[in-house]
């Protein structure tokens, strides 16, 4: 039979109910310390998270959480942890601003995944993105096919920087909308196309140069889609 003492143990373990007031006080104090710590880290630490800044947040979160509800963890030791972590963060941030090698070590470098309209497969694989994720990011920027895009750079923050061709310079490219990606060519259906694009890497070829669909010389895939040269809208 379930006893009241067991319920009390589940709710409070060995602590008296008065400890809840202490939890409130601890939480308020740690909340204020977190606010001060984030303010000290500056706007840079709030706007975007690098790997080092993620370590900062995890470290502060761990230091802040335990003193809130563990009575055997004092607030002063947690405060020391905060001071040390913030000091390390400010020191390393200033060093990375002064020395490029340290900045590259901590935050990495921007990654070109499209340059001069060509998808760079090695860099694309290094990005860790799936094709669906990558194309979704481009579609959100009103990209209809890769021939509209001159350069795509993945910043160290993970954000995309996209440069477009001028309307007169738009070339044939791989369509990136799901319905078009499913319309893969087969047999000799490419005879009705002017240009074809590799469904994997986006490489474009003149359809008239082939009697049969070729193996892509860039990525060795053999799936092709009719390339588009539609102008960009928006």
Phi and psi in degrees as a GROMACS rama.xvg file:
@    title "Ramachandran Plot"
@    xaxis  label "Phi"
@    yaxis  label "Psi"
@TYPE xy
-71.6209  128.117  UNK-2
-106.832  157.398  UNK-3
-61.4975  -35.144  UNK-4
-63.3502  -34.5419  UNK-5
-69.7557  -38.5602  UNK-6
-63.4299  -41.4068  UNK-7
-63.3994  -38.1224  UNK-8
-65.6194  -38.4677  UNK-9
-65.2755  -40.4792  UNK-10
-77.9225  -41.367  UNK-11
-126.226  -3.66609  UNK-12
56.3488  -124.027  UNK-13
-99.5662  5.8374  UNK-14
-86.1464  146.402  UNK-15
-72.4625  158.466  UNK-16
-62.3658  -24.2038  UNK-17
-62.9773  -19.498  UNK-18
-64.6549  -21.7157  UNK-19
-60.918  -36.2208  UNK-20
-65.6367  -36.6875  UNK-21
-66.4739  -37.2447  UNK-22
-61.9814  -42.3783  UNK-23
-59.0094  -47.4415  UNK-24
-62.9895  -45.7229  UNK-25
-60.0603  -42.4668  UNK-26
-65.2442  -42.705  UNK-27
-61.3792  -45.316  UNK-28
-62.7493  -47.6245  UNK-29
-66.896  -33.545  UNK-30
-61.9856  -43.4287  UNK-31
-66.4018  -37.2554  UNK-32
-64.9086  -40.0989  UNK-33
-62.1655  -44.2259  UNK-34
-59.8846  -44.3062  UNK-35
-64.7091  -40.6689  UNK-36
-64.6191  -44.3051  UNK-37
-67.1315  -35.6379  UNK-38
-65.2681  -37.3958  UNK-39
-69.0553  -29.7772  UNK-40
-72.734  -16.8739  UNK-41
87.2667  173.941  UNK-42
-64.5578  -30.6257  UNK-43
-59.0384  -37.6757  UNK-44
-75.3423  -14.8602  UNK-45
-97.6685  -35.376  UNK-46
-65.2997  -43.2963  UNK-47
-148.564  158.751  UNK-48
-116.741  114.062  UNK-49
-84.7145  178.601  UNK-50
-60.603  -43.1652  UNK-51
-65.1264  -39.6299  UNK-52
-68.9679  -32.4824  UNK-53
-65.077  -40.4069  UNK-54
-60.3777  -40.1554  UNK-55
-58.7032  -49.0077  UNK-56
-64.183  -42.5393  UNK-57
-63.3198  -43.2301  UNK-58
-63.4574  -43.9123  UNK-59
-67.5287  -37.5347  UNK-60
-63.9048  -41.6082  UNK-61
-66.0955  -41.5243  UNK-62
-67.7875  -30.6069  UNK-63
-82.2908  -33.878  UNK-64
-70.41  -46.1944  UNK-65
-60.4852  -45.4712  UNK-66
-66.5559  -14.1671  UNK-67
-71.0419  -33.7511  UNK-68
-138  4.83534  UNK-69
-103.859  118.403  UNK-70
-72.2849  -16.1197  UNK-71
-91.9502  4.83435  UNK-72
-113.463  115.1  UNK-73
-79.9275  160.682  UNK-74
-75.1425  -36.2471  UNK-75
-63.0794  -44.2922  UNK-76
-60.045  -37.8029  UNK-77
-65.2254  -37.8775  UNK-78
-64.0035  -38.9938  UNK-79
-61.8426  -42.1248  UNK-80
-58.6339  -45.2763  UNK-81
-57.9564  -47.6026  UNK-82
-62.344  -42.2147  UNK-83
-66.4166  -45.5741  UNK-84
-63.8719  -45.9178  UNK-85
-64.6305  -39.5229  UNK-86
-61.9465  -44.1862  UNK-87
-61.7667  -41.9691  UNK-88
-62.7714  -47.9635  UNK-89
-63.9529  -41.2162  UNK-90
-63.1614  -49.2845  UNK-91
-67.1856  -36.7445  UNK-92
-61.8325  -43.4453  UNK-93
-67.7065  -37.2033  UNK-94
-65.6749  -39.6498  UNK-95
-69.2931  -30.9806  UNK-96
-69.5892  -28.1859  UNK-97
-90.6966  -35.8083  UNK-98
-117.861  118.482  UNK-99
-62.7278  -37.8215  UNK-100
-62.8976  -38.9915  UNK-101
-67.9454  -40.1376  UNK-102
-61.7208  -43.9148  UNK-103
-65.4343  -36.7746  UNK-104
-64.3775  -41.589  UNK-105
-83.292  -39.9801  UNK-106
-111.187  -9.24143  UNK-107
78.663  -170.865  UNK-108
-124.239  153.348  UNK-109
-58.5653  147.311  UNK-110
-119.955  118.637  UNK-111
-78.6346  121.574  UNK-112
-110.313  -20.4719  UNK-113
-134.06  127.591  UNK-114
-135.452  128.399  UNK-115
54.8167  35.7764  UNK-116
81.786  -0.00743845  UNK-117
-106.933  133.475  UNK-118
-76.3295  122.57  UNK-119
-90.9073  101.943  UNK-120
-64.6373  -40.2516  UNK-121
-62.1611  -44.5965  UNK-122
-68.1201  -37.3515  UNK-123
-62.7295  -42.6712  UNK-124
-64.8528  -37.1193  UNK-125
-65.0677  -28.5043  UNK-126
-67.1004  -23.1712  UNK-127
78.608  4.17826  UNK-128
-84.9031  146.212  UNK-129
-82.2893  162.215  UNK-130
-60.8682  -39.1739  UNK-131
-61.1675  -43.629  UNK-132
-64.5846  -43.8036  UNK-133
-63.6927  -47.4502  UNK-134
-66.2212  -33.8603  UNK-135
-62.1288  -42.0748  UNK-136
-61.1237  -39.8953  UNK-137
-70.1644  -39.5602  UNK-138
-61.7364  -34.5609  UNK-139
-64.8648  -17.5744  UNK-140
-104.009  23.2838  UNK-141
64.4161  31.7167  UNK-142
-89.7011  129.367  UNK-143
-99.9399  -35.0408  UNK-144
-152.549  161.879  UNK-145
-68.6209  -18.089  UNK-146
-68.7869  -11.7976  UNK-147
-86.1225  -12.4182  UNK-148
-107.158  127.406  UNK-149
-90.2626  -45.206  UNK-150
-144.827  137.375  UNK-151
-128.61  125.867  UNK-152
-122.769  126.639  UNK-153
-92.7566  113.862  UNK-154
-72.3343  166.877  UNK-155
-63.4784  -20.6359  UNK-156
-81.1468  -8.25135  UNK-157
92.771  -5.88216  UNK-158
-79.8352  155.466  UNK-159
-98.299  133.728  UNK-160
-109.267  121.951  UNK-161
-122.441  126.555  UNK-162
-112.339  136.636  UNK-163
-108.687  155.074  UNK-164
-71.8305  148.926  UNK-165
-63.6837  154.325  UNK-166
-53.6605  -40.0848  UNK-167
-71.0958  -16.8471  UNK-168
-102.414  -0.294151  UNK-169
-58.5403  132.569  UNK-170
-113.372  177.283  UNK-171
-69.9106  141.292  UNK-172
-155.247  172.169  UNK-173
-73.0936  121.843  UNK-174
-63.0883  143.227  UNK-175
-118.596  8.01019  UNK-176
-84.6671  141.357  UNK-177
-52.0605  -43.3863  UNK-178
-62.8674  -34.956  UNK-179
-77.5364  -34.2434  UNK-180
-65.8831  -23.048  UNK-181
-81.21  -15.5275  UNK-182
-87.2221  65.4456  UNK-183
-76.8359  142.676  UNK-184
-79.0666  155.07  UNK-185
-148.747  155.486  UNK-186
59.0349  -122.424  UNK-187
-112.369  20.6989  UNK-188
-64.3121  -17.6846  UNK-189
-71.4107  -10.722  UNK-190
-62.8934  -23.4497  UNK-191
-88.2767  0.682707  UNK-192
-103.19  154.831  UNK-193
-89.288  -46.3613  UNK-194
-132.778  150.282  UNK-195
-123.767  150.611  UNK-196
-124.09  136.946  UNK-197
-64.5854  130.287  UNK-198
-70.91  -15.127  UNK-199
-96.6093  -51.2699  UNK-200
-109.315  -9.7527  UNK-201
84.6585  3.31456  UNK-202
-60.3912  134.648  UNK-203
-106.719  137.262  UNK-204
-133.5  151.126  UNK-205
-73.0881  120.49  UNK-206
-63.4709  -26.7553  UNK-207
-73.3329  -10.4255  UNK-208
-82.1448  -5.2537  UNK-209
-131.456  137.647  UNK-210
-82.2666  -36.0562  UNK-211
-123.192  155.885  UNK-212
-61.2934  128.232  UNK-213
-87.2219  172.61  UNK-214
-85.0223  132.611  UNK-215
-63.8577  124.895  UNK-216
-70.2911  -15.6296  UNK-217
-86.9848  -37.5277  UNK-218
-134.041  0.318548  UNK-219
68.3454  12.9552  UNK-220
-81.5474  163.397  UNK-221
-134.79  45.5949  UNK-222
-125.441  124.549  UNK-223
-127.483  150.356  UNK-224
-132.268  148.193  UNK-225
-62.9961  124.915  UNK-226
-74.6609  152.279  UNK-227
-118.49  148.366  UNK-228
-126.387  29.5998  UNK-229
-61.3659  141.765  UNK-230
-72.6024  153.428  UNK-231
-78.2184  138.318  UNK-232
-113.767  128.822  UNK-233
